[in-house]
Amino acid sequence: MPDAAPVGWRQRAVRWLSLPNLVTAAVMLWAAPRCWPHVEALVGVQQREARRPDFAVATRTGETLTMASLRGRVVLVNVWATWCGPCRAEMPALQQLSEAYKAEGMVLLGLSVDRGAAAKVDAFLAERGITYPVAIIGGDVLAALGGVRGYPTSFLIDRAGVVRHTVMGPVAPLTLRPAIQRLLAEATPGQGTPAR
Protein backbone atom coordinates (compact mmCIF):
# COMPACT_ATOMS: atom_id res chain seq x y z
CA MET A 1 0.00 0.00 0.00
CA PRO A 2 1.59 3.31 -1.03
CA ASP A 3 2.26 6.06 1.50
CA ALA A 4 -0.25 8.91 1.63
CA ALA A 5 0.78 11.97 -0.34
CA PRO A 6 2.24 14.75 1.81
CA VAL A 7 -0.20 17.47 2.73
CA GLY A 8 0.64 20.74 0.99
CA TRP A 9 0.55 24.19 2.58
CA ARG A 10 -2.66 25.07 0.74
CA GLN A 11 -4.45 22.05 2.13
CA ARG A 12 -3.24 22.89 5.65
CA ALA A 13 -4.41 26.49 5.22
CA VAL A 14 -7.85 25.38 4.04
CA ARG A 15 -8.14 23.02 7.04
CA TRP A 16 -7.12 25.84 9.40
CA LEU A 17 -9.75 28.20 7.98
CA SER A 18 -12.58 26.34 9.66
CA LEU A 19 -15.35 28.27 11.44
CA PRO A 20 -14.23 27.32 14.98
CA ASN A 21 -10.64 28.41 14.24
CA LEU A 22 -11.77 31.70 12.73
CA VAL A 23 -14.06 32.43 15.70
CA THR A 24 -11.23 31.61 18.13
CA ALA A 25 -8.84 33.91 16.26
CA ALA A 26 -11.43 36.72 16.25
CA VAL A 27 -12.05 36.36 19.99
CA MET A 28 -8.31 36.41 20.70
CA LEU A 29 -7.84 39.53 18.57
CA TRP A 30 -10.71 41.22 20.42
CA ALA A 31 -9.57 40.13 23.91
CA ALA A 32 -5.80 40.68 23.67
CA PRO A 33 -5.83 44.51 23.93
CA ARG A 34 -8.35 44.33 26.76
CA CYS A 35 -6.47 41.68 28.75
CA TRP A 36 -2.92 42.93 28.27
CA PRO A 37 -3.24 45.88 30.72
CA HIS A 38 -4.35 43.40 33.40
CA VAL A 39 -1.24 41.30 32.76
CA GLU A 40 0.92 44.43 32.96
CA ALA A 41 -0.62 45.34 36.33
CA LEU A 42 -0.10 41.82 37.66
CA VAL A 43 3.58 41.66 36.73
CA GLY A 44 4.43 45.33 37.32
CA VAL A 45 4.94 46.78 33.85
CA GLN A 46 4.44 50.53 34.07
CA GLN A 47 2.12 52.43 31.78
CA ARG A 48 4.07 54.02 28.93
CA GLU A 49 2.78 57.59 29.20
CA ALA A 50 2.96 59.36 32.54
CA ARG A 51 -0.38 61.13 32.88
CA ARG A 52 -1.18 63.32 35.86
CA PRO A 53 -4.93 63.85 35.86
CA ASP A 54 -6.20 66.96 37.56
CA PHE A 55 -9.83 67.08 38.65
CA ALA A 56 -12.11 67.89 41.56
CA VAL A 57 -15.25 65.96 42.48
CA ALA A 58 -17.99 66.33 45.08
CA THR A 59 -18.72 62.97 46.70
CA ARG A 60 -22.22 61.80 47.56
CA THR A 61 -21.46 62.62 51.22
CA GLY A 62 -20.60 66.25 50.37
CA GLU A 63 -16.80 65.97 50.58
CA THR A 64 -14.71 67.64 47.85
CA LEU A 65 -11.81 65.51 46.63
CA THR A 66 -9.11 66.78 44.31
CA MET A 67 -5.99 65.13 43.00
CA ALA A 68 -4.02 67.67 45.05
CA SER A 69 -5.84 66.61 48.24
CA LEU A 70 -5.12 62.96 47.46
CA ARG A 71 -1.40 63.51 46.77
CA GLY A 72 0.74 61.23 48.95
CA ARG A 73 -1.78 58.39 48.78
CA VAL A 74 -2.26 55.56 46.32
CA VAL A 75 -5.60 56.19 44.58
CA LEU A 76 -7.71 53.62 42.76
CA VAL A 77 -10.28 55.44 40.63
CA ASN A 78 -13.12 53.23 39.38
CA VAL A 79 -15.44 54.59 36.66
CA TRP A 80 -18.78 52.77 36.70
CA ALA A 81 -22.57 53.04 36.28
CA THR A 82 -25.59 51.51 38.00
CA TRP A 83 -26.82 50.12 34.65
CA CYS A 84 -23.52 48.33 33.97
CA GLY A 85 -23.68 44.61 34.85
CA PRO A 86 -19.89 44.08 35.13
CA CYS A 87 -19.68 47.20 37.33
CA ARG A 88 -22.25 45.73 39.70
CA ALA A 89 -20.36 42.43 39.78
CA GLU A 90 -17.05 43.99 40.84
CA MET A 91 -18.35 46.35 43.54
CA PRO A 92 -18.13 43.88 46.47
CA ALA A 93 -14.49 43.17 45.55
CA LEU A 94 -13.79 46.91 45.32
CA GLN A 95 -15.31 47.42 48.78
CA GLN A 96 -13.02 44.68 50.12
CA LEU A 97 -9.99 46.35 48.50
CA SER A 98 -10.95 49.67 50.04
CA GLU A 99 -11.24 48.15 53.50
CA ALA A 100 -8.05 46.08 53.14
CA TYR A 101 -5.75 48.95 52.15
CA LYS A 102 -7.33 52.10 53.58
CA ALA A 103 -5.14 52.05 56.70
CA GLU A 104 -2.03 51.68 54.52
CA GLY A 105 -2.73 54.86 52.56
CA MET A 106 -4.93 53.80 49.64
CA VAL A 107 -8.08 55.66 48.66
CA LEU A 108 -10.67 54.05 46.43
CA LEU A 109 -12.75 56.64 44.57
CA GLY A 110 -15.82 55.56 42.63
CA LEU A 111 -16.89 57.80 39.75
CA SER A 112 -20.41 57.16 38.52
CA VAL A 113 -21.36 58.23 34.99
CA ASP A 114 -25.07 57.85 35.71
CA ARG A 115 -27.43 60.53 34.43
CA GLY A 116 -30.69 61.31 36.13
CA ALA A 117 -31.60 61.38 39.80
CA ALA A 118 -28.65 61.17 42.19
CA ALA A 119 -30.98 59.42 44.65
CA LYS A 120 -30.85 56.34 42.40
CA VAL A 121 -27.06 56.16 42.81
CA ASP A 122 -27.37 56.76 46.57
CA ALA A 123 -29.90 53.93 46.91
CA PHE A 124 -27.70 51.63 44.81
CA LEU A 125 -24.69 52.30 47.08
CA ALA A 126 -26.72 51.86 50.28
CA GLU A 127 -28.17 48.53 49.09
CA ARG A 128 -24.67 47.18 48.51
CA GLY A 129 -23.02 48.62 51.60
CA ILE A 130 -20.51 50.69 49.61
CA THR A 131 -18.63 53.00 51.98
CA TYR A 132 -15.77 54.31 49.85
CA PRO A 133 -16.23 57.81 48.38
CA VAL A 134 -18.34 58.00 45.23
CA ALA A 135 -19.04 61.01 43.01
CA ILE A 136 -21.30 61.45 40.00
CA ILE A 137 -19.25 62.96 37.20
CA GLY A 138 -19.50 64.42 33.73
CA GLY A 139 -17.31 64.32 30.67
CA ASP A 140 -14.80 66.83 32.04
CA VAL A 141 -13.53 64.38 34.66
CA LEU A 142 -13.44 61.54 32.13
CA ALA A 143 -11.38 63.76 29.82
CA ALA A 144 -8.99 64.60 32.67
CA LEU A 145 -8.45 60.88 33.24
CA GLY A 146 -7.63 60.38 29.56
CA GLY A 147 -10.98 58.98 28.46
CA VAL A 148 -12.80 55.71 28.97
CA ARG A 149 -13.56 53.12 26.28
CA GLY A 150 -15.86 50.94 28.36
CA TYR A 151 -17.23 50.30 31.82
CA PRO A 152 -15.97 49.56 34.35
CA THR A 153 -12.55 51.17 33.89
CA SER A 154 -10.08 51.54 36.75
CA PHE A 155 -7.10 53.89 37.02
CA LEU A 156 -4.39 53.18 39.59
CA ILE A 157 -2.61 56.40 40.55
CA ASP A 158 0.61 56.52 42.56
CA ARG A 159 1.45 58.82 45.48
CA ALA A 160 2.86 61.45 43.09
CA GLY A 161 -0.42 61.61 41.14
CA VAL A 162 0.77 59.63 38.10
CA VAL A 163 -1.53 57.06 36.47
CA ARG A 164 0.43 53.81 36.66
CA HIS A 165 -2.17 51.34 35.36
CA THR A 166 -5.45 51.59 33.44
CA VAL A 167 -7.57 48.44 33.18
CA MET A 168 -11.03 47.75 31.85
CA GLY A 169 -13.42 45.10 33.07
CA PRO A 170 -14.70 43.59 36.29
CA VAL A 171 -11.50 41.68 37.14
CA ALA A 172 -9.65 44.89 38.09
CA PRO A 173 -9.81 44.18 41.86
CA LEU A 174 -7.93 40.92 41.27
CA THR A 175 -5.34 42.12 38.80
CA LEU A 176 -4.70 45.44 40.53
CA ARG A 177 -4.13 44.01 44.02
CA PRO A 178 -0.42 43.20 43.40
CA ALA A 179 0.06 46.62 41.77
CA ILE A 180 -1.57 48.34 44.76
CA GLN A 181 0.76 46.48 47.12
CA ARG A 182 3.79 47.53 45.05
CA LEU A 183 2.73 51.18 45.04
CA LEU A 184 2.01 51.18 48.77
CA ALA A 185 5.53 49.81 49.37
CA GLU A 186 7.12 52.60 47.31
CA ALA A 187 8.52 55.62 49.12
CA THR A 188 6.44 58.76 49.20
CA PRO A 189 7.96 61.40 46.89
CA GLY A 190 10.53 63.36 48.87
CA GLN A 191 10.71 60.78 51.67
CA GLY A 192 12.71 57.63 52.17
CA THR A 193 9.99 55.33 53.51
CA PRO A 194 6.45 54.45 52.47
CA ALA A 195 3.69 56.56 54.01
CA ARG A 196 1.32 54.66 56.27
C-alpha positions in Angstrom: 0.0 0.0 0.0 1.6 3.3 -1.0 2.3 6.1 1.5 -0.2 8.9 1.6 0.8 12.0 -0.3 2.2 14.8 1.8 -0.2 17.5 2.7 0.6 20.7 1.0 0.6 24.2 2.6 -2.7 25.1 0.7 -4.5 22.1 2.1 -3.2 22.9 5.7 -4.4 26.5 5.2 -7.8 25.4 4.0 -8.1 23.0 7.0 -7.1 25.8 9.4 -9.8 28.2 8.0 -12.6 26.3 9.7 -15.3 28.3 11.4 -14.2 27.3 15.0 -10.6 28.4 14.2 -11.8 31.7 12.7 -14.1 32.4 15.7 -11.2 31.6 18.1 -8.8 33.9 16.3 -11.4 36.7 16.2 -12.1 36.4 20.0 -8.3 36.4 20.7 -7.8 39.5 18.6 -10.7 41.2 20.4 -9.6 40.1 23.9 -5.8 40.7 23.7 -5.8 44.5 23.9 -8.4 44.3 26.8 -6.5 41.7 28.8 -2.9 42.9 28.3 -3.2 45.9 30.7 -4.4 43.4 33.4 -1.2 41.3 32.8 0.9 44.4 33.0 -0.6 45.3 36.3 -0.1 41.8 37.7 3.6 41.7 36.7 4.4 45.3 37.3 4.9 46.8 33.8 4.4 50.5 34.1 2.1 52.4 31.8 4.1 54.0 28.9 2.8 57.6 29.2 3.0 59.4 32.5 -0.4 61.1 32.9 -1.2 63.3 35.9 -4.9 63.8 35.9 -6.2 67.0 37.6 -9.8 67.1 38.7 -12.1 67.9 41.6 -15.3 66.0 42.5 -18.0 66.3 45.1 -18.7 63.0 46.7 -22.2 61.8 47.6 -21.5 62.6 51.2 -20.6 66.2 50.4 -16.8 66.0 50.6 -14.7 67.6 47.9 -11.8 65.5 46.6 -9.1 66.8 44.3 -6.0 65.1 43.0 -4.0 67.7 45.0 -5.8 66.6 48.2 -5.1 63.0 47.5 -1.4 63.5 46.8 0.7 61.2 48.9 -1.8 58.4 48.8 -2.3 55.6 46.3 -5.6 56.2 44.6 -7.7 53.6 42.8 -10.3 55.4 40.6 -13.1 53.2 39.4 -15.4 54.6 36.7 -18.8 52.8 36.7 -22.6 53.0 36.3 -25.6 51.5 38.0 -26.8 50.1 34.6 -23.5 48.3 34.0 -23.7 44.6 34.9 -19.9 44.1 35.1 -19.7 47.2 37.3 -22.3 45.7 39.7 -20.4 42.4 39.8 -17.0 44.0 40.8 -18.4 46.3 43.5 -18.1 43.9 46.5 -14.5 43.2 45.6 -13.8 46.9 45.3 -15.3 47.4 48.8 -13.0 44.7 50.1 -10.0 46.3 48.5 -11.0 49.7 50.0 -11.2 48.2 53.5 -8.0 46.1 53.1 -5.7 49.0 52.1 -7.3 52.1 53.6 -5.1 52.0 56.7 -2.0 51.7 54.5 -2.7 54.9 52.6 -4.9 53.8 49.6 -8.1 55.7 48.7 -10.7 54.1 46.4 -12.7 56.6 44.6 -15.8 55.6 42.6 -16.9 57.8 39.8 -20.4 57.2 38.5 -21.4 58.2 35.0 -25.1 57.8 35.7 -27.4 60.5 34.4 -30.7 61.3 36.1 -31.6 61.4 39.8 -28.7 61.2 42.2 -31.0 59.4 44.6 -30.9 56.3 42.4 -27.1 56.2 42.8 -27.4 56.8 46.6 -29.9 53.9 46.9 -27.7 51.6 44.8 -24.7 52.3 47.1 -26.7 51.9 50.3 -28.2 48.5 49.1 -24.7 47.2 48.5 -23.0 48.6 51.6 -20.5 50.7 49.6 -18.6 53.0 52.0 -15.8 54.3 49.9 -16.2 57.8 48.4 -18.3 58.0 45.2 -19.0 61.0 43.0 -21.3 61.4 40.0 -19.3 63.0 37.2 -19.5 64.4 33.7 -17.3 64.3 30.7 -14.8 66.8 32.0 -13.5 64.4 34.7 -13.4 61.5 32.1 -11.4 63.8 29.8 -9.0 64.6 32.7 -8.4 60.9 33.2 -7.6 60.4 29.6 -11.0 59.0 28.5 -12.8 55.7 29.0 -13.6 53.1 26.3 -15.9 50.9 28.4 -17.2 50.3 31.8 -16.0 49.6 34.4 -12.5 51.2 33.9 -10.1 51.5 36.7 -7.1 53.9 37.0 -4.4 53.2 39.6 -2.6 56.4 40.5 0.6 56.5 42.6 1.5 58.8 45.5 2.9 61.4 43.1 -0.4 61.6 41.1 0.8 59.6 38.1 -1.5 57.1 36.5 0.4 53.8 36.7 -2.2 51.3 35.4 -5.4 51.6 33.4 -7.6 48.4 33.2 -11.0 47.8 31.8 -13.4 45.1 33.1 -14.7 43.6 36.3 -11.5 41.7 37.1 -9.7 44.9 38.1 -9.8 44.2 41.9 -7.9 40.9 41.3 -5.3 42.1 38.8 -4.7 45.4 40.5 -4.1 44.0 44.0 -0.4 43.2 43.4 0.1 46.6 41.8 -1.6 48.3 44.8 0.8 46.5 47.1 3.8 47.5 45.1 2.7 51.2 45.0 2.0 51.2 48.8 5.5 49.8 49.4 7.1 52.6 47.3 8.5 55.6 49.1 6.4 58.8 49.2 8.0 61.4 46.9 10.5 63.4 48.9 10.7 60.8 51.7 12.7 57.6 52.2 10.0 55.3 53.5 6.5 54.5 52.5 3.7 56.6 54.0 1.3 54.7 56.3 
